[in-house]
Amino acid sequence: MNIPNLLTVLRVILIPIFVLMFYLPFSWSYWAASAVFSVAAVTDWLDGYLARRWEQSTPFGAFLDPVADKLLVAVALVLLAAEHGNLWLTLPATIIIGREIVVSALREWMAEIGARAHVAVSNLGKWKTAAQMAALVILLGNPPHFTLWVLGGYLLLIVAAVLTLWSMVHYLMAAWPHLSPTAEKK
């Protein structure tokens, strides 16, 4: 166990804490949930940075890091979709969660056929993650009443959903030679 792996585990541990904060019956609960989510989001960046910088990448970290990221985002999106109960949040949430399922399955399948490198993480995915995390921090920190902050959060989430679809198309295009009916059978 090294520091990058501990940060990844911390991210998973913070998930139920930010859910608890979100549902506390206090005026500050949204800000508390957003703050805990923000700490978790920063560990997402920090664990990868430290693992590369200190050359401490491990199989455990390579497995748990994307799982922790997907859990964190999916839980936040489900909480927010239930709380806001509108199309402006629910549709992008559905797109983002659906894309994560599709791309995870695609990566797993590509790994099985020995072509995982064709669906490696891209810079587009990093932009998507930045927009998504910023939107979630804003939306978690504000009650579901129409304000400029909430509108900004919705717009960022819509941008993240568009980037999500775009990156999924990139992954599918990269994998298409292996998916098409004319692909060589092993």
N, C-alpha and C positions, 0 to 999 in steps of 0.2 A: 504494500500500500504506500503510495507516494502522495505528495501534496496535490497534484492535478487530479488524481483519483478521489482523494478526500473531498475536493471541491465538487466533483461530480456527484458523489454520494450526498453531500450537503444539499445540492440542488434538489435531489429527490426528497430529502427530509423536509425541505422548506415547503413542498407542495401542500401537505395537509395543514401546515401552519398558516399559509396564506389563505386557504379555504376557510379556516376557522376565523381568521381576522375579517374576512369578507362578510361573514354572517353574524358577527358580533352586533348587538343592538345599540351601538354607540354612533354618534355623529362622525367620529374619526375613523370608523372601521374601514371605509373605502380607502382612505389614505394609508392606513396600516397595511392593508392587503396589497396595495400598490407598492409600498416600500419593501415588503418582504419579497414580492414578485421581482422587483428591481434588483435586489441583492441576488436572487436566484439567476436572473438574466445576466448579471455581471459575471457570475461564476461560470456561465456558459462560455463567455469570451476568455476569461482568465485561465480556466483549466486547459484549454487548447493552446493558448499562448505559452503558458509555463511548460506544458508537456513538450512542445516543440523547442522552446528556448533551452530547457534543461535536458533535452533528449531523454525524456521519461515517458514516452508513449508505451502503453502496455496493451495487451489483448483485452484485458478487463476494461480499461478506459475506452478503447475503440468500440467495444460492445455497449457499455453503459452510457457513454456521452450522448449518442443520438437518441437512445431510449429516454433518458432524462429530459432532453430537449422536447421531444414529442409529448411526453407526459405533461410537462409544465405548460406547454402551449395549449394542448387539448383540454386540460382541466380549466384553464383560464377562459378559453372560448366557450366551453359548456356553461360555466358559471355566468358569464356575461350574456350569452344567448338566453338563458333562463331569466335573468334579471331584467334585461332590456325588452325581450319579447317582441322584436320587430324585424322586418326584412333587412334593414340596413346593416344589422349586425349578424343575424342568423344566416343569411346567404353567404357572406364572406367566410363565416366560421365553418359552414358546411364545405365550402370549396377548399379551405385550408386543411381541414381534418381529412377530407376525402383524398386530397392530393398526397398527404403524408402516407396514407394507407397504400395508395397506388404505387408511389415511388419506393416505399419500403419493400413491397412485394416484388417490384421490378428489380431492385438491387439484390434481393435474396435470390431470385431466379437467375439473374445474370451471374451471381457468384457461383451458383450450382453448375452453370455451364462454363465456368472459367473466364467469364468476360466482364467481371465486376468493374474493371478500370474504365469501361465505356460509359458508366453511369456514376462517375466520381462527382463530388460536390464541386459546384462552379461558383464564380463570382456573382452570378445572378442570384443564386441561393443566399449568398451573404447579404445582398441588398434586400431580398425578400425578408430575411430574418430581422434586419434592422428596422424595416417599416413595421413589421408585425410586432416586434417587441415594444417599439415606441407607442404604437396604437394600444397595445394591451396595458402598458403602464398608465397611459392617459385614461383609458376606459375603466380600469379597475379603481382608479383614484377618484372617480366622480360618480355620484348617483345617476340613475338613468333618466335624468331630466334634460330637456333640450337646453344646452348651453353651447357657447362657441367651443369650449374644450371638448365636449362630447361630440359635436359635429366634426371637429378636427380629428378626434379618435376614429370616428366612422370613416372619414375620408382616407386616413392612413391605413385602416384595415382593408378598405376597398382596393387601395394601391397594392397592399400586400397580397390580396387575393388575385389580382391581375398578374403580379409578378410570380405568384404561386403557379397559376395556370401556364404562364409563359415558360417557367423553368420545367414544369412537368412535360410540356411539349418538347423541350430540348432533350430531356432524358429519354422520352419515347422515340424521338428521331434518332438519337444515338444508339438506342437498342433495336431499332427497327430491322436492321440486317439480320438480327438473331431471332426476331419475332415473326418476320414475314413468312408467308406460306412457302416461299422459295428458299428459306434458310436451310442450310445443310443439316441433315439429321445426324446425331452422334450415334 
